[in-house]
Structure formats: C-alpha cells, structure tokens
Amino acid sequence: MSITGWTLVFVVGSFALYSAIAVASRVQTTSGFYVAGRGVSALANGMATGADWMSAASFISMAGLISFMGYDGAIYLMGWTGGYVLLALLVAPYLRRYGRYTIPEFVGDRFASQTARLTAVACAVFISFTYVAGQMRGVGVVFSRFLTIPVEYGVAIGGIIVLLYATLGGMRGITYTQVAQYCVLIVAFLIPAGAISWMMTGTPIPQIGFGSPLIEGERAGVALLRAIDQIHTDLGLPEYTGAFLAGKKTLPDVFAITMALMTGTAGLPHVLIRFYTVKTARLARWSVMWALFFIAILYTTAPAVAAFARVNMIQTLHNTPFAEAPDWFRNWAATGLIRFTDRNGDGLMQYSEGPGAELAIDRDIMVLANPEIAELPAWVVGLVAAGGLAAALSTAAGLLLVISASVSHDLLKSFLRPGMSERQELVAARLSAAGACVVAIVVGIYPPDYVAAVVAFAFGLAAASFFPALVLGVFTTWVTARGAVAGMIAGTGFTAVYIGWFKVFEWSGPEAWWFGISPEGIGTLGMLINFGVTWFVSRRTGPPPPDSAKMVAMLRGER
Amino acid sequence: MTQSSPPRPGVWKRSLRLIAILLAIWFTASLGLGVLLAEPLNRIWVGGFPLGFWFAQQGAILIFLVLLLVNAIAMDRIERDADRSEDTEDPS
C-alpha cells in the first residue's frame, strides 16, 4: 500500500477511535463536563496531561528546531519539563484541595474579588486563543502534507472531530481521548526514533545512541556528538554542543527563556485544570509525576533525534551532486520544504547557513521526513501523520475547554446570569465549547498575521499572569484583591507590550533588548514585575480579605 | 472539597522544608549545571557527552522526574504521619 493509503488508514482509524470514546464518555452534569466528575486515576490523568501538553509544536517542530539550534535547544527541553516541578511543588495539589472548576474561580475566591476573577478570565481566554490557533493550523498542515488535502479542509475536519468530543463529553470525553492520543503520538514518535538510532549507532534506544559512536560513514567510531562538532567546525559553524558561542544565544537570554517557559508551564490554564479531575490533592501530586514521566519519554528522545538528523542530513547532502540526491530529498523538494539553489554552478549541494546558503531546509521536516530517511516502511509514515494530528487535536481540545468553562462558568454563571440552573449551565458550556471551536476553525483557516509571532509567547503571558497569583495565593496571606489584580495587569501588560514592540511591530531590533533578554524570555521579567507590583500594592491597600488566613490554611492542608 | 479533618499544624512546616530542598535541586540541576555552569562543564566529556550539554538536554529532565517521585512519596508520608489515626484513601 502507498504512503497516502497507509496515512488514510491511520488517520481515519484514529479519528474513529476518538469519536467512539466521545460517544462512550458523554456527560450529563456540570461536574462531569468541567472536571470529568473528579474520577480520573493519577495514571490516566498523567497520560492525558502529556497529550494535553505536547502540542503540534512538541511533536512536529521541536526536534527539528533543536537540530538547528544545538545546545540552545535546551531552552525548550528544560523549560517545558522543569515547569512540572514547579507545578507539583507549588501549585497543583493546592489547586486540587481548593476544588471547584476553573482557574479564574480560584483566583476570584482566594482574593475575594470579582475583579480578580474577571481579570483572570481575560488572561485565560487570551492565552488559550493564541495557543489554539496554532494547533488548528498544525492540523491543517499535517493534512496538507500527508494527504494533499487543502489546509482549510484539514482544519475543518480536525475541528469537527474536536467539536464532537468536546461538546458531548466535556472534560471526561477530552480526558479519555487524550489518553488514546498520547498512545498514538508516543508510538508514532518512538518507532522512527528507535529505527534511526539503530541505523546510526547500533542501539535502538535513542537516549543511549545519543552518546554512542557512529557505526558507519566517514566518521565511523567517533562519538555522535563529537562527530557533529567536527562537522560544524569543518563547515565554519559554531560547535553544536557549545554554549553561548558567537552566533548562539547569550547566557542571560538562555536563562530568561528557560525560566519563562518553566514558570509559564506552571501557569497555563489548560494544564492546571487537569489537576481538578482527580479525587484528592495526593492524587494531583502523583498525576504530575506521571505526566512528567510520559512527557520525558518524548522529551529525552527528541534531542537525540535532533542530533541523528543533523549528522544524517549534512553527511548525505553536503557536497553530494544534486543529480544523486536521495529519494526522500526529492520527495520533500517537491513540497517546497527543501530547496536547492546551485549558487556556484558546480552541481554539488553545499551545506551552509545564513544568506547565500544553497540549501533551504524547513525545520519541520526533520521529524516528518525521518521515516523516509531511515528507509522505514510506508505504514510508519502514516503513523507519524496520525501522531502529529493526535498531538495537535489533544492540545486544542484542552484549550477549548478552558475557553468554554471561562465563558459558561466564570462569566455567565457567576456574573451575568447567576440564577442559571445546572442544566442550563451545562447547555451554556456545550454551546460555548462549540462556539470556541468554530472560532478556532476560522482562525486556523485565516490566521491573523500576529498569531505565528505570538503563539510561542503564550508562555510568557502565563508566567507573568497566573504563576505569581497562584503561588502567592498559597504561600502568603498578605495579598489583597487590588494587589493581585494590579500584579496580573502589570505583569501581563508589560510582557505583551515588550513582545508587541520587538516581535509584532519590530519597532526596535535586538540591540535594544532589556538586559539582552529576547521577547521569548521576557515573561521572566514580567513575572518579577507581577510579584513586585502585587507586594507593593498589597502593602498600600490595607488588610487582605478577611477569610484569607482560613482559606490558606485549608489549601495548605492544615485543617 | 469540604474537609472535616482535625487541624494538622505540622504538615505545612514539613512540606515547606521538603519544597525548599527539592526546589534547590531543581534549580541546580537545570539553570545551574545546564546553563550557568554549562560552559566550563562542556570541557569535560563523559561517555560521549560534554557534561554541560548533557545536563541541559538529558540530565535535567531525568533529575526532575526523580524529584517528582521523591515529592509524591515524601508528601504521602508527611500527610500519613499527620493523620495517623484516620484512614487515607487507597493508592491509585
């Protein structure tokens, strides 16, 4: 069977599975819709969190990005896993002990303020929408590359599947489809990774192959990473494993970006609400452990894949006559994702970077072309396509639930229509999930220009808004409602303006960055500003809400 | 969410100590060894890896995982000690 045939089999098969789960896990109560009735086991919740967390970017783009970044790729690897330590130690179990349904609800109750709750709603909806647009786009891209379906139809098909299980099953439906999606995506990631590792280093475990000698080619017997460093030196590029070299990120920037991604991870609403779905605070702690376990499987494999792809790509392409380019190169050149321009007219492909390079290579194909580079059978390619879709859909669903709960629970039920019955609220929740899904489909089909530039900054915004509010809410008793609101507005506002200034409108270049911190890392500063402003305003606005001490004692498990 | 258990004042103090220790290791393993000290550590190669690079791309993640396992087990013990008289839920 052809690649397209196998892709269809896996995509249709996995979609059928998700739909079946959706129908089987439909819910009739708001508790079922918002928090899966709190009946999810720690293991299942960990797996669901893994899929919820690992987006199209983690699955498709990350290894490719690292492959071109070398050491600098550590910002994603440490940033997106280290956040789970903060989650487990500082946030998740306390949120669970509080109970209820949403993050804005926690913020509002903790600081006894509707304003705080509404500010949190605005932050949650803004963060989730910027993030979801990227996911829907990812769905469309996978469809167009593997099934030659136009991007718009791909987005619409994926969106309708999410619509089905998010409206029918709410959090319960989402949880169990995410468990299935985790299984699909991790198998799809590990099979080609293991095969490439086997091919290049003779061990099927990528994490070990990462530090092993190559078994073939001109550098046989040389450790993989030494070989890459030598190749880079020969080509005049900075060493792959080198930190803070010329042409790479600076130390302050790597530090700030890593910190922003870590604290952002611990403040992203769609991850946080997952810890409401278990029975106790204790199970919330175990969920985070399992979540990181399932995420670490992919996150320790990805940098190895990046390194294998690096050697493979340069060794097979550099100084090879274009006429003798391997098959996978031709296939992907047809999609326009690899381009060769013979600038010096010698018929050979020379690898270099920067302007004047003969080879232009899209980062994403490092994962997508892997099965072909490793000469794996066609069904593996189909599996990778299904894996990419699983990663994108599972994240999109989690984000849509945040938006839907923000609208139906935090805006309608608590603010605009407090008299709603549970049945009415459930209808409102389903309708707002459907509405959010339709908006996401439209945004995915017609992405506003700023989306691509801003998507990576959802973390900075989460770091600067929720993380300080949540941590201070548990670990201190002196924060006032005004302090919390001012802190969230100042932190988010500063971060958004900095990103807008340097990334969206590009009013200044990198030479004007504060302390050499790029927009990607500015959430760290935004977070510090949030902490500072919260402290300053709280000191000046009189005593904290009267029940603070009591509620904090409950959160801490003291009573 | 309503909790009717008696006050357990020792829990928070012991949790805070645990959190402080684990956060110190979290910082040292990632931003310490993987970033601040990456350059000098990269001069040492162990088993096919420059050490700073290994911490940044592999070691930190593995250490995080161990931290969370230790956290889950230690917090279980702290809470069990606090309400020894009461029954706690079954493990997942």
Interface residues (C-beta under 8 A of the other chain):
Chain A: S41 A42 L43 I66 Y71 G73 A74 L77 M78 T81 G82 Y84 V85 L86 A88 L89 L90 P93 R97 Y98 G99 R100 Q207 F210 G211 S212 P213 A223 L224 L225 R226 T241 G242 A243 F244 L251 V254 F255 T258 M259 M262 K279 T280 R282 L283 R285 W286 V288 M289 L292 F293 A296 Y299 T300 P303 M554 R556 G557 E558 R559
Chain B: M1 Q3 S5 P6 P7 R8 P9 V11 W12 S15 I19 L22 L23 W26 S30 L31 G34 V35 L36 A38 E39 N42 W45 G47 G48 F49 P50 G52 F53 W54 A56 Q57 Q58 A60 I61 L62 F64 L65 L67 L68 L69 N71 A72 M75 D76 E79 A82 T88 E89 S92
